[in-house]
């Protein structure tokens, strides 16, 4: 079955066909690096990693671009409040540039822990101020901007289908607005360029044709994605919270400037919830990957947990759920390791797996197939090769895992060697007695095709 993906723009599952095969251009909204990423953020990046792996699995070459937002994202998505980078700098006592560098490194480290592949291109907003200014000038030349005392704004009323991605009720938003929108003409208008406050020097500000200031949050993604992927590319991804504001405004900017909706497919990962609420920094209920590590969990257990829910459904985080994922992953690793050398994958399982992956990344069905394979009567070598085939999309590093080597006392190993000799000589009673001695000392012998393995009792 060809790859089918759910496109938020059309609200439908569509067959994926690249615009310029075999290359696929894919842009994923990256982090705002004013603080650590939490595992809710990272659930979206795991989904995007599975998508990228699925594209490669289908024979495509992926040019993956991810931005780093290191300026312009204000504490309110309505273009009010303080720049998150400036706020983070004040919280840490570091400069905005220093915290951007530190939290970018931490985010990339979290990606590595979760086996999320690095993008082909990283692009920082602060490295692309010139491109953002040029994009704003293009929008201005098309008559979509107006000036207020605090910046240059996009006039959404001039775009007949503004808000289509999020199916926004513009009239309802306008009439129901109870917030002071200041000098904005419409509640949905948004900043393209913000002026630095009078009498105040920001850490991050630049000259522009409109005055000293900094870019709005949305313009960076329109400008940078167009630079690296073109003005109409294959796939744009992000979290579900991007649908109604950030991605809606990216599309508006690109429609005004280039006449396209920027991407052919818009895909969105849904929230991780904790105690029935969205996990987020603003609510203070967020957990980091390091939090999981400190609690004794393997980060890949969290990846495994995420694979158990479809990317378009919300996932509730519980420690019990993570316990289950850790246990299941360890069980899977031990099974795969114990199967010895890999042979050739089983074609029936390969076909089923391909169908589930290409059915809008149906990873819960893939995990069900994984356990079906574990319990199957196929030869171990076939099962191992088939599981490795699956793992090119799952990304669980099954081929790299090895059991932790335990330090077994020499006295115990001497008993194991005596038992091995007794078994070779078919002295079964002696072998059983030696096994019992080992067990009484707190160790267990596991007989495998590669020879006996010794473990301390749990």
Buried (B, 14 or more C-beta within 10 A) or exposed (E): EEBBBBBBBEEEEBEBEBBEEEBBBBBBBBBBBBBBBBBBBBBBBBBBBBBBBBBBBBEBEBBBBBBBBBBBBBBEBBBBEEBBBBBBBEEBEBBBBBBBBBBBEBBBEBBEBBBBBEBBBBBBBBEBBEBBBBBBBBBBEBEBBBBBEBBBBBBBBBBEEBBBBBEBEBEEBEEEEEEEBEEBBBBBBBBBBBBBEEEEEBBBBBEBEBBEBBBBBBBBBBBBBBBBBBBBBBBBBBBBBBBBBBBBBBBBBBBBBBEBBBBBBBBBBBBBBBEEEBBBBEEEBBBBBBEBEEEEBBBBBBBBBBBBBBBBEBBEBEEEBBEBBBEBBBEBBEBBBBBBEBBEBBEEBBEBBBBBBBBBBBBBBBBBBBEEBBEBEBBBBBBBBBBBBBBBBBBBEBEEBEEEEEEBEEEBBEBBEBBBEBBEEEBEEBBEBBBEBBEEEEBEBEEEEEEBBBBEEE
